[in-house]
């Protein structure tokens, strides 16, 4: 099993974690997120994730975020011009 790179700190509505093979699991506050999962918020879904280094990611309705190595990087990569 992959290591957790984030944890769900708050959640409302429907929010899911989708694995590379397309499997969906409904998230709940306190759930761990692993590298390679994609977080998918439903029409009224919202969540806040806390990364292992303490940074926060907020995901709003109908948004999705791929939880890849770049997201989990510590320190975060420098912005390119």
C-alpha positions as CSV (number, residue, x, y, z in Angstrom):
1,X,0.0,0.0,0.0
2,X,1.2,3.5,-0.8
3,X,2.0,6.0,2.0
4,X,-0.6,8.6,2.9
5,X,0.3,12.1,1.6
6,X,-2.7,13.9,3.0
7,X,-5.6,13.6,5.4
8,X,-9.2,14.9,5.1
9,X,-9.6,17.6,7.7
10,X,-13.1,18.8,6.8
11,X,-15.7,17.7,4.3
12,X,-19.3,18.5,3.2
13,X,-21.4,17.0,0.5
14,X,-20.1,14.2,-1.6
15,X,-16.4,13.9,-2.2
16,X,-14.6,10.8,-3.5
17,X,-11.1,9.5,-4.0
18,X,-10.6,7.8,-7.4
19,X,-7.8,5.3,-7.8
20,X,-5.9,4.7,-11.0
21,X,-8.1,1.8,-11.9
22,X,-11.2,3.9,-11.6
23,X,-12.4,2.6,-8.2
24,X,-14.3,5.3,-6.2
25,X,-14.5,5.5,-2.4
26,X,-16.6,8.1,-0.6
27,X,-14.4,10.2,1.7
28,X,-15.1,11.0,5.3
29,X,-13.3,13.4,7.7
30,X,-10.1,11.8,8.9
31,X,-9.6,9.6,5.9
32,X,-6.1,9.3,4.4
33,X,-5.2,10.1,0.8
34,X,-2.5,8.3,-1.0
35,X,-0.3,9.3,-3.9
36,X,-1.9,8.5,-7.2
37,X,-5.5,9.1,-6.1
38,X,-7.6,11.8,-7.6
39,X,-10.0,13.7,-5.3
40,X,-13.3,14.4,-7.0
41,X,-16.0,16.7,-5.4
42,X,-19.6,16.4,-6.4
43,X,-22.0,19.2,-7.3
44,X,-22.2,20.3,-3.6
45,X,-19.0,18.7,-2.4
46,X,-16.2,20.6,-0.6
47,X,-13.2,19.3,1.3
48,X,-10.0,20.5,2.9
49,X,-7.0,18.3,2.8
50,X,-3.9,18.7,5.1
51,X,-0.7,17.5,3.4
52,X,2.0,15.7,5.4
53,X,4.0,19.0,5.6
54,X,1.1,21.0,7.0
55,X,0.0,22.7,3.8
56,X,-3.7,22.8,3.0
57,X,-5.6,22.1,-0.2
58,X,-9.2,23.3,-0.5
59,X,-11.3,21.6,-3.2
60,X,-14.7,23.0,-4.1
61,X,-17.8,21.8,-5.9
62,X,-17.2,19.9,-9.2
63,X,-13.4,20.2,-8.9
64,X,-10.9,17.4,-9.0
65,X,-7.2,17.3,-7.9
66,X,-4.7,14.6,-8.8
67,X,-2.7,13.8,-5.7
68,X,0.7,13.2,-7.4
69,X,4.3,13.5,-6.4
70,X,4.3,17.2,-7.3
71,X,1.4,18.0,-4.9
72,X,3.2,16.0,-2.2
73,X,6.6,17.6,-2.8
74,X,8.3,19.0,0.3
75,X,9.2,21.8,-0.3
76,X,6.8,22.6,-3.1
77,X,8.4,23.1,-6.5
78,X,9.3,26.7,-7.5
79,X,7.0,28.4,-9.9
80,X,8.3,28.6,-13.5
81,X,8.2,31.9,-15.4
